[in-house]
Amino acid sequence: MNVITDKFKEVILAVLPITLIVVILNFTIAPLGAPLLIRFLIGASLIVIGLSLFLLGVDIGITPIGNLLGSILTKSNKIWIIGIAGIILGFFVSVAEPDLHILASQVEFVSSGLISKMSIVIIVSIGIAVMLALGLIRIVYNIPLFKILTGVYLIVFVLSLFTSSEFLAISFDASGATTGALTVPFILALALGVSKLKKDSKASEKDSFGLVAIASTGAIISVMIMSIISKTDKITASLELDLSQTNSIIAPFIEELPKILTDVFFALLPLLVIFLIFQKISFKLDKQAVSKIIKGIVYTYVGLVYFLVGVNGSFIDVGSIVGYSLASYDNKFSLIVVGFVLGLVTIMAEPAVYVLTHQIEDVTSGYVKRNVILFALSIAVGLSVALSIIRILVPEIKLWHYLLPGYVISIVLSYFVPKLFVGIAFDSGGVASGPMTATFIMAFAQGAAERIEHANVLIDGFGLISMVALTPLITLQILGIIYKIQSRKGGLSTNAE
């Protein structure tokens, strides 16, 4: 019971700041009307319940499966088995990722169905699968993470030269969205399961990070390749916001429920089947352990349904309308300020960020304080949202103007930063771009893009998740350098190198 209470408290901290901001905006500069505000509050409640159950389910069901599979794969000692298993597991865990489904739904909606939700989900999942297999092979063969990332991002930069503006934003957003609340714990557990069997404890510690970073690049590459092959550069987009149709309170939730029940069932079914097959041929867990894992998968299913109903029934609509309303003012400064504050409070309240900050404090024996990390990340993500809004307002600023120098700096830093911090920093992008970023803040940016005359929702309304995923790469690597300098001054030896 204590575990459920702890998860509930974590999620309330994640959802409450945005809820309070919306309520304040409703009574000041962005009135929503009573029906829409009530729908938003109901949606927030569903998200709190859903995310609490979902995270509990991941802890007791999905993560143990990842650990068990990682250990089994390494014991096989055959590279082709690790590769094939990585592809299969990577595909199915990505297909089940809620943040990816939200992003894909938004792409389908604003493109009027020309880019289907399932095409985005499948293409991204294939990319994740291939790169996850590569990441597992890297751990087995002790290939340095920074070398892999350098090569992969060189491929990304070359492909970006041939990718349309619409898909450039979507491809980088897909990278951030697909490393969400389900994928990150599973991949981290898989990496831990593989790296734990190494005799070198220092190598094991470092290799338990970085797999998320490698896997997430698969999303970028696969969407870019889809763009180049399909030549989809003539797509127009519109949110088609109708501010008058906001009186219905319960109907939007009921409309979403049947489809979400089915989608989530078929998304999680492969993971259950894989577990049962391996339990029969390899795991041989006792009945109590099996029962606990299956209970975890059920929690994950119920939580995911609640979460997606809450998101699709209210959060996305309200986010879009708030962004649209603020962009309607002649003075656009309020739009930038609200964007900054949303980024600030979202990252401070993401449950996964608390896990990451504690982890870094433990690894550095308290040298790098979690409050310092939290503050640095908050400012960085706040700035990334504000910069995304400025990009919508100023047509001359393109997404690559941010991403190109940002990733170049990140890759260059990786050659000088303690290797443990390279893995932590690149994994943290998935942590930062969590459920609140993929839903409310993303919709907020799209609503603003719809209102600004010269902006294109498909080009300017996307790209925000990629910005939120980028800033931790730089911030945490800089903290790694600070830690390195401090540890040398103190004459201490560490495992971080």
Secondary structure in CASP SS format (residue, H / E / C, confidence):
PFRMAT SS
TARGET T0000
AUTHOR 0000-0000-0000
METHOD secondary structure of the structure
MODEL  1
M C 1.00
N H 1.00
V H 1.00
I H 1.00
T H 1.00
D H 1.00
K H 1.00
F H 1.00
K H 1.00
E H 1.00
V H 1.00
I H 1.00
L H 1.00
A H 1.00
V H 1.00
L H 1.00
P H 1.00
I H 1.00
T H 1.00
L H 1.00
I H 1.00
V H 1.00
V H 1.00
I H 1.00
L H 1.00
N H 1.00
F C 1.00
T C 1.00
I C 1.00
A C 1.00
P C 1.00
L C 1.00
G C 1.00
A H 1.00
P H 1.00
L H 1.00
L H 1.00
I H 1.00
R H 1.00
F H 1.00
L H 1.00
I H 1.00
G H 1.00
A H 1.00
S H 1.00
L H 1.00
I H 1.00
V H 1.00
I H 1.00
G H 1.00
L H 1.00
S H 1.00
L H 1.00
F H 1.00
L H 1.00
L H 1.00
G H 1.00
V H 1.00
D H 1.00
I H 1.00
G H 1.00
I H 1.00
T H 1.00
P H 1.00
I H 1.00
G H 1.00
N H 1.00
L H 1.00
L H 1.00
G H 1.00
S H 1.00
I H 1.00
L H 1.00
T H 1.00
K H 1.00
S H 1.00
N C 1.00
K C 1.00
I H 1.00
W H 1.00
I H 1.00
I H 1.00
G H 1.00
I H 1.00
A H 1.00
G H 1.00
I H 1.00
I H 1.00
L H 1.00
G H 1.00
F H 1.00
F H 1.00
V H 1.00
S H 1.00
V H 1.00
A C 1.00
E C 1.00
P H 1.00
D H 1.00
L H 1.00
H H 1.00
I H 1.00
L H 1.00
A H 1.00
S H 1.00
Q H 1.00
V H 1.00
E H 1.00
F H 1.00
V H 1.00
S C 1.00
S C 1.00
G C 1.00
L C 1.00
I C 1.00
S C 1.00
K H 1.00
M H 1.00
S H 1.00
I H 1.00
V H 1.00
I H 1.00
I H 1.00
V H 1.00
S H 1.00
I H 1.00
G H 1.00
I H 1.00
A H 1.00
V H 1.00
M H 1.00
L H 1.00
A H 1.00
L H 1.00
G H 1.00
L H 1.00
I H 1.00
R H 1.00
I H 1.00
V H 1.00
Y H 1.00
N C 1.00
I C 1.00
P C 1.00
L H 1.00
F H 1.00
K H 1.00
I H 1.00
L H 1.00
T H 1.00
G H 1.00
V H 1.00
Y H 1.00
L H 1.00
I H 1.00
V H 1.00
F H 1.00
V H 1.00
L H 1.00
S H 1.00
L C 1.00
F C 1.00
T C 1.00
S C 1.00
S H 1.00
E H 1.00
F H 1.00
L H 1.00
A H 1.00
I H 1.00
S H 1.00
F H 1.00
D H 1.00
A H 1.00
S H 1.00
G H 1.00
A H 1.00
T H 1.00
T C 1.00
G C 1.00
A C 1.00
L C 1.00
T H 1.00
V H 1.00
P H 1.00
F H 1.00
I H 1.00
L H 1.00
A H 1.00
L H 1.00
A H 1.00
L H 1.00
G H 1.00
V H 1.00
S H 1.00
K C 1.00
L C 1.00
K C 1.00
K C 1.00
D C 1.00
S H 1.00
K H 1.00
A H 1.00
S H 1.00
E H 1.00
K H 1.00
D H 1.00
S C 1.00
F C 1.00
G C 1.00
L H 1.00
V H 1.00
A H 1.00
I H 1.00
A H 1.00
S H 1.00
T H 1.00
G H 1.00
A H 1.00
I H 1.00
I H 1.00
S H 1.00
V H 1.00
M H 1.00
I H 1.00
M H 1.00
S H 1.00
I H 1.00
I H 1.00
S H 1.00
K C 1.00
T C 1.00
D C 1.00
K C 1.00
I C 1.00
T C 1.00
A C 1.00
S C 1.00
L C 1.00
E C 1.00
L C 1.00
D C 1.00
L C 1.00
S C 1.00
Q C 1.00
T C 1.00
N C 1.00
S C 1.00
I C 1.00
I C 1.00
A H 1.00
P H 1.00
F H 1.00
I H 1.00
E H 1.00
E H 1.00
L H 1.00
P H 1.00
K H 1.00
I H 1.00
L H 1.00
T H 1.00
D H 1.00
V H 1.00
F H 1.00
F H 1.00
A H 1.00
L H 1.00
L H 1.00
P H 1.00
L H 1.00
L H 1.00
V H 1.00
I H 1.00
F H 1.00
L H 1.00
I H 1.00
F H 1.00
Q H 1.00
K H 1.00
I H 1.00
S H 1.00
F H 1.00
K C 1.00
L C 1.00
D C 1.00
K H 1.00
Q H 1.00
A H 1.00
V H 1.00
S H 1.00
K H 1.00
I H 1.00
I H 1.00
K H 1.00
G H 1.00
I H 1.00
V H 1.00
Y H 1.00
T H 1.00
Y H 1.00
V H 1.00
G H 1.00
L H 1.00
V H 1.00
Y H 1.00
F H 1.00
L H 1.00
V H 1.00
G H 1.00
V H 1.00
N H 1.00
G H 1.00
S H 1.00
F H 1.00
I H 1.00
D H 1.00
V H 1.00
G H 1.00
S H 1.00
I H 1.00
V H 1.00
G H 1.00
Y H 1.00
S H 1.00
L H 1.00
A H 1.00
S C 1.00
Y C 1.00
D C 1.00
N C 1.00
K C 1.00
F H 1.00
S H 1.00
L H 1.00
I H 1.00
V H 1.00
V H 1.00
G H 1.00
F H 1.00
V H 1.00
L H 1.00
G H 1.00
L H 1.00
V H 1.00
T H 1.00
I H 1.00
M H 1.00
A H 1.00
E C 1.00
P H 1.00
A H 1.00
V H 1.00
Y H 1.00
V H 1.00
L H 1.00
T H 1.00
H H 1.00
Q H 1.00
I H 1.00
E H 1.00
D H 1.00
V H 1.00
T C 1.00
S C 1.00
G C 1.00
Y C 1.00
V C 1.00
K C 1.00
R H 1.00
N H 1.00
V H 1.00
I H 1.00
L H 1.00
F H 1.00
A H 1.00
L H 1.00
S H 1.00
I H 1.00
A H 1.00
V H 1.00
G H 1.00
L H 1.00
S H 1.00
V H 1.00
A H 1.00
L H 1.00
S H 1.00
I H 1.00
I H 1.00
R H 1.00
I H 1.00
L H 1.00
V C 1.00
P C 1.00
E C 1.00
I C 1.00
K C 1.00
L H 1.00
W H 1.00
H H 1.00
Y H 1.00
L H 1.00
L H 1.00
P H 1.00
G H 1.00
Y H 1.00
V H 1.00
I H 1.00
S H 1.00
I H 1.00
V H 1.00
L H 1.00
S C 1.00
Y C 1.00
F C 1.00
V C 1.00
P C 1.00
K H 1.00
L H 1.00
F H 1.00
V H 1.00
G H 1.00
I H 1.00
A H 1.00
F H 1.00
D H 1.00
S H 1.00
G H 1.00
G H 1.00
V H 1.00
A H 1.00
S C 1.00
G C 1.00
P H 1.00
M H 1.00
T H 1.00
A H 1.00
T H 1.00
F H 1.00
I H 1.00
M H 1.00
A H 1.00
F H 1.00
A H 1.00
Q H 1.00
G H 1.00
A H 1.00
A H 1.00
E H 1.00
R H 1.00
I C 1.00
E C 1.00
H C 1.00
A C 1.00
N C 1.00
V H 1.00
L H 1.00
I H 1.00
D H 1.00
G C 1.00
F C 1.00
G C 1.00
L H 1.00
I H 1.00
S H 1.00
M H 1.00
V H 1.00
A H 1.00
L H 1.00
T H 1.00
P H 1.00
L H 1.00
I H 1.00
T H 1.00
L H 1.00
Q H 1.00
I H 1.00
L H 1.00
G H 1.00
I H 1.00
I H 1.00
Y H 1.00
K H 1.00
I H 1.00
Q H 1.00
S H 1.00
R H 1.00
K H 1.00
G C 1.00
G C 1.00
L C 1.00
S C 1.00
T C 1.00
N C 1.00
A C 1.00
E C 1.00
END
